[in-house]
């Protein structure tokens, strides 16, 4: 991943104009970010931004990402930000749905986020939505950059679910609305942090795992153990994004704030390039070592019928007294339409 990051920076970040190449003067600042797991496609964009920030400030503003839960567990990153234990972190919304109820909109099934350009536009706009911002403010945090997780697919052991009925009784690692979609097929959802899923999968505590396709299945060792994979289920995604400690951000000089904000788009470009690179590498291996499951159009239409609108309606009703859930849900579709019309 370090090799990819350097390549990505050369291609996407160092093609700047003469104006953007100018040095940004300011004080010495050192930030620590909390991340679980190892460096991977999800972290490539933030790594690229950290390198660019250091270069543009002559080494005065440095961001270091601590992996493997060195600073905090995956479920406790919001708590650490609230306590000012570090300046930034990655979070996955479904690791702690009660802490970020509005953010669970990202995990609803069958949202119009399949196209990478639409996905980046919609998530960037949602990161500025009042309900999404308010979720973070409760933890002295602020949204920064989406992780742009690709559509999920599912890898599993044992008998392959070649029809929708075969999911009944299966134990599937899937969170949020995606988990609710699997429950609509009769599966039992299990919500586990990514780092704990491999062990549960190896020990038979779960039968299958839903992860962003294909990179996360490889990053967390699921592909090494699986017998089959779904190729076109595309039930949805989630949001594992990057957030800042609000106190730390507001303490930065304005030129450092502007530098960080100016790099979000390029950071997301790096993420999407990393995902695409991993797919190119991983998919041939998947097809060679596992059974590929491709569902018929009629099966997919049935899946969307039982796990689309009913899950959406239930989520909106369950959150109506917490925030404008209907307005937030509608915003996803409105932003997607804006993106497709550009």
C-alpha positions in Angstrom: 0.0 0.0 0.0 2.9 2.3 0.6 4.0 1.8 -3.0 0.5 2.6 -4.2 0.3 5.7 -2.1 3.5 7.1 -3.6 2.3 6.3 -7.1 -1.1 7.9 -6.4 0.4 11.0 -5.1 2.6 11.4 -8.1 -0.4 10.9 -10.4 -3.1 12.8 -8.5 -1.5 15.2 -6.1 1.7 16.4 -7.6 0.1 17.6 -10.9 -0.8 20.9 -9.2 -0.7 24.3 -10.7 2.1 26.8 -9.9 -0.2 28.6 -7.5 -1.1 25.5 -5.5 2.5 24.5 -5.4 3.4 27.5 -3.3 4.5 26.8 0.3 2.0 27.3 3.1 3.7 29.1 6.0 2.6 28.5 9.6 3.5 27.1 13.0 4.7 23.6 13.9 1.7 21.3 14.3 1.6 17.5 14.9 -1.6 15.5 14.6 -2.3 11.9 15.4 -5.1 9.9 13.7 -6.6 6.7 15.0 -7.2 3.8 12.6 -7.9 0.0 13.0 -6.3 -2.6 10.8 -3.4 -2.1 8.4 -2.7 0.5 5.7 -5.0 -0.3 2.8 -7.2 1.3 0.1 -9.4 2.9 2.7 -6.5 4.7 4.2 -4.7 5.6 1.0 -6.4 8.9 0.5 -5.7 10.1 4.0 -2.1 9.0 3.7 -1.8 10.9 0.5 -3.2 14.0 2.1 -0.9 13.7 5.1 2.1 13.5 2.8 0.9 16.5 0.7 0.2 18.6 3.9 3.7 17.9 5.2 5.3 18.8 1.8 3.2 22.0 1.3 4.1 23.3 4.8 7.8 22.4 4.7 7.3 19.7 7.3 5.7 22.0 9.8 2.2 20.4 9.8 2.5 16.7 10.2 -0.3 14.1 10.3 0.5 10.6 11.5 -2.0 7.7 11.2 -1.7 5.1 13.9 -2.9 1.7 12.7 -4.0 -1.5 14.5 -6.0 0.3 17.1 -2.9 1.7 18.8 -4.7 4.8 19.9 -8.2 3.5 20.3 -10.4 0.6 19.5 -12.6 0.8 16.3 -15.7 1.3 18.4 -14.2 3.9 20.6 -12.7 6.4 18.1 -15.6 8.9 18.7 -15.0 8.7 22.5 -11.3 9.4 21.9 -12.1 12.5 19.9 -14.6 13.7 22.5 -11.8 13.3 25.1 -9.3 15.2 22.9 -7.1 12.0 22.9 -6.2 12.5 19.3 -6.9 15.0 16.5 -8.5 12.7 13.9 -9.8 9.2 13.3 -11.6 6.9 10.9 -15.0 5.7 11.9 -17.4 3.1 10.6 -21.0 4.2 11.1 -22.4 0.7 11.9 -19.8 0.0 14.6 -21.7 2.3 16.9 -25.2 3.1 15.4 -26.4 4.7 18.6 -23.6 7.2 18.5 -24.2 8.4 15.0 -27.9 7.6 14.1 -28.0 10.0 11.1 -24.9 8.5 9.6 -26.7 5.2 9.3 -28.4 6.6 6.2 -25.2 5.6 4.4 -25.8 1.9 5.2 -29.4 1.7 3.8 -29.6 -0.8 1.0 -29.9 0.0 -2.7 -29.0 3.7 -2.5 -28.0 5.3 -5.9 -24.3 5.2 -5.1 -23.0 2.6 -7.6 -21.4 5.1 -10.0 -18.1 6.3 -8.5 -18.6 9.9 -9.6 -22.1 10.0 -8.2 -21.0 8.3 -5.0 -18.2 10.9 -4.4 -20.6 13.8 -5.1 -23.4 12.5 -2.9 -21.2 11.7 0.0 -19.3 15.0 -0.1 -22.6 16.8 0.0 -24.0 14.7 2.8 -20.8 15.4 4.9 -22.1 19.0 5.0 -25.8 18.0 5.8 -27.0 19.4 9.2 -28.0 16.0 10.5 -24.6 14.4 9.6 -22.7 17.4 11.1 -24.9 17.3 14.3 -24.1 13.6 14.9 -20.4 14.5 15.0 -20.8 17.7 17.1 -22.0 15.5 20.0 -18.5 14.0 20.1 -16.6 17.2 19.6 -15.9 16.1 16.0 -16.6 17.2 12.5 -16.9 15.3 9.2 -13.9 15.6 6.9 -13.7 13.1 4.0 -15.7 10.1 3.0 -14.1 6.7 2.8 -16.1 6.1 -0.4 -16.5 2.4 0.3 -17.5 0.5 -2.8 -20.7 -1.6 -3.0 -20.6 -4.6 -0.7 -20.5 -8.2 -1.8 -20.5 -11.3 0.4 -18.0 -14.1 0.8 -18.8 -17.3 2.7 -18.1 -20.9 3.6 -20.0 -24.1 3.0 -23.1 -24.4 0.7 -23.3 -21.5 -1.7 -26.6 -19.5 -1.6 -27.3 -19.8 -5.3 -31.0 -18.7 -4.7 -32.4 -16.1 -2.4 -34.1 -18.8 -0.3 -30.6 -20.3 0.5 -29.8 -17.3 2.7 -32.4 -18.4 5.3 -30.7 -19.3 8.6 -27.2 -18.1 7.5 -25.2 -16.0 9.9 -23.9 -13.0 8.0 -21.6 -10.3 9.2 -23.4 -7.2 8.0 -24.3 -3.9 9.7 -26.9 -1.2 9.6 -29.5 -1.3 6.8 -27.4 -3.8 4.9 -27.9 -6.2 7.8 -31.6 -5.5 7.8 -31.6 -6.3 4.1 -30.0 -9.7 4.8 -32.5 -10.3 7.6 -35.3 -9.8 5.0 -33.9 -12.8 3.3 -34.0 -14.8 6.5 -30.4 -14.5 7.4 -29.2 -13.6 10.9 -27.1 -10.5 11.0 -24.0 -10.1 13.1 -22.2 -6.8 13.6 -18.5 -7.1 14.1 -15.6 -4.8 13.6 -13.6 -5.7 10.6 -10.6 -6.8 12.6 -12.7 -9.3 14.6 -14.5 -10.8 11.6 -11.7 -13.0 10.3 -11.4 -14.9 13.6 -15.1 -15.4 13.8 -15.2 -16.6 10.2 -12.3 -19.0 10.8 -14.0 -20.4 13.9 -17.3 -20.9 12.2 -19.1 -18.2 14.3 -20.3 -16.6 11.1 -21.1 -18.3 7.8 -20.5 -15.3 5.5 -19.2 -11.7 5.6 -20.3 -8.6 3.7 -17.4 -6.2 3.0 -16.6 -3.6 0.4 -15.8 -5.5 -2.8 -13.0 -6.7 -3.3 -10.3 -5.0 -1.3 -11.7 -5.5 2.2 -12.3 -9.2 1.8 -8.6 -9.5 1.1 -7.4 -7.0 3.7 -9.1 -8.8 6.5 -8.3 -12.4 5.4 -11.9 -13.4 4.5 -10.9 -14.4 0.9 -8.3 -16.9 2.2 -11.0 -18.9 3.9 -14.1 -18.5 1.7 -15.6 -21.1 -0.7 -17.8 -18.7 -2.7 -18.5 -15.1 -3.4 -21.5 -13.1 -4.7 -20.6 -11.1 -7.8 -23.7 -8.9 -8.4 -25.8 -8.8 -5.2 -24.7 -5.2 -4.6 -27.0 -4.7 -1.6 -25.5 -1.4 -0.5 -22.5 0.0 1.3 -21.7 2.0 4.5 -19.6 4.9 5.6 -16.1 4.5 7.0 -15.0 8.1 6.8 -12.4 10.4 8.3 -13.3 12.9 10.9 -11.5 15.6 12.9 -11.4 16.6 16.5 -13.3 19.9 16.3 -11.2 21.7 18.9 -8.0 20.8 17.1 -9.3 21.9 13.8 -10.5 25.2 15.1 -7.2 25.8 16.7 -5.4 25.6 13.4 -4.4 28.8 11.6 -6.8 29.5 8.7 -4.2 28.7 6.1 -3.8 25.1 7.4 -7.6 24.8 7.5 -7.9 25.9 3.9 -5.1 23.5 2.9 -6.8 20.5 4.5 -10.2 21.4 2.9 -8.6 21.9 -0.5 -7.2 18.4 -0.6 -10.4 16.4 0.1 -11.3 15.9 -3.5 -7.9 14.7 -4.5 -7.8 12.4 -1.4 -11.1 10.8 -2.5 -9.6 10.3 -6.0 -6.7 8.4 -4.5 -9.2 6.2 -2.6 -11.2 5.3 -5.6 -8.1 4.6 -7.7 -6.9 2.3 -4.9 -10.1 0.4 -4.8 -10.0 0.0 -8.6 -6.4 -1.2 -8.5 -7.3 -3.8 -5.9 -10.3 -5.1 -7.9 -8.1 -5.6 -10.9 -5.7 -7.7 -8.8 -8.2 -9.6 -6.7 -11.1 -10.4 -8.9 -9.2 -13.0 -11.1 -8.0 -14.7 -7.9 -11.6 -14.8 -6.6 -12.8 -16.4 -9.8 -10.0 -18.9 -9.7 -10.3 -20.0 -6.1 -14.0 -19.6 -5.3 -17.4 -20.3 -6.7 -18.9 -17.2 -8.3 -22.6 -16.6 -7.6 -24.4 -14.5 -10.2 -28.1 -13.8 -9.5 -30.7 -13.5 -12.1 -32.5 -10.2 -12.8 -35.7 -11.7 -11.3 -33.9 -12.6 -8.1 -32.3 -9.2 -7.8 -35.7 -7.5 -8.4 -37.2 -9.7 -5.7 -34.4 -8.8 -3.3 -34.9 -5.1 -3.8 -38.7 -5.5 -3.3 -38.4 -7.2 0.1 -35.3 -5.4 1.3 -35.5 -1.9 -0.3 -38.5 0.2 0.5 -39.5 -1.7 3.6 -36.1 -1.2 5.2 -36.1 2.5 4.1 -39.5 3.1 5.6 -38.6 1.3 8.9 -35.4 3.4 9.2 -37.2 6.7 8.6 -39.9 5.8 11.1 -37.5 4.7 13.8 -35.5 8.0 13.5 -38.2 10.5 12.9 -38.1 11.8 16.5 -34.3 12.1 16.5 -33.6 14.2 13.4 -35.2 14.9 10.0 -34.8 11.3 8.8 -37.1 11.7 5.8 -35.3 14.9 4.8 -31.9 13.2 5.0 -33.0 10.2 3.0 -34.5 12.4 0.4 -31.3 14.4 0.2 -29.4 11.3 -0.9 -31.6 11.0 -3.9 -31.6 14.7 -4.7 -27.8 14.9 -4.6 -27.6 11.8 -6.8 -29.9 13.5 -9.3 -27.8 16.6 -9.2 -24.6 14.5 -9.9 -26.2 12.7 -12.8 -27.3 15.9 -14.4 -23.9 17.6 -14.3 
